[in-house]
Amino acid sequence: MLIPILIIDVALVAWSLHLMKQAVECKEFSFMLAGILVALSAAAMGVVYFLMGSCIDHIAQMSQHAYSYF
């Protein structure tokens, strides 16, 4: 599951860089804002994935310990 998330993140970062390049060429603030927002969403998606991955691992370990007592 990590590979698809990383591919999506790389694609989002590439798209944000394209938007920022277009902003410099056209001198448009809206493209720069869009590029920054896309880059932030890519970073947030990566952070949430890693936080939830460790959380899910912790819950799975807790459930294994709960079943081992019975």
N, C-alpha and C positions, 0 to 999 in steps of 0.2 A: 504494500500500500504506500510505502514511502516514495517509490519511483514515480508514480503518477502525480503525487503532490509536488514533488520537486520539479517535474516537467511543467506543470501548471504554473508554479512559482517563477521558473525561468522565463516562460512565455509572457507572464504578466510584467516581469521586470523589463524584458525586451520591448514590450508594447509601451511601457511607461517611458523608456528611453527614446523611443520613436516619437512619442507625443511631445517630449521635452525638446527634441531636436527640431520638430516642426514649430514649436513655440518660438524658438530662437530665430528660425528662418522667417516666420511670418510676423514676429513681434506681437504675438497674441498671449495675453495673460491666461485666457481660459484653457489653452492647450497645456500650459505649464501647471496650472492647478489640476487639470485632469491627470497629467503624468504623475504628479506628487500623490494624488489620491490612489491611483492604481498601484504605485510602488508601496504605499502604506498598506493597502489591502493585501498585497503579496506577502509583505513582512508579517502582517497580523495572521494570515492563514498559516504560515510556517510556525509561528509561535503557538497558536492554538493547537495545531497538530501535535507538536512536541509536548505541550502541557497535557493534552487529553491522552496522549499515548502513555505517559507515565502514570496518569491517574487511572486509566483502564488497567494497566499492569498491576497497580497497587490493589485495586478492587478484585482482580482475578486471584491474586495471591491470598487476599483475605478470605475469599470464598473457598479456596482449596484448603486453607487451615481450618475453616469451620466444618468442612465435611470430614476432615481427618479425625475429629474428636468423636464422631459417631460411629 
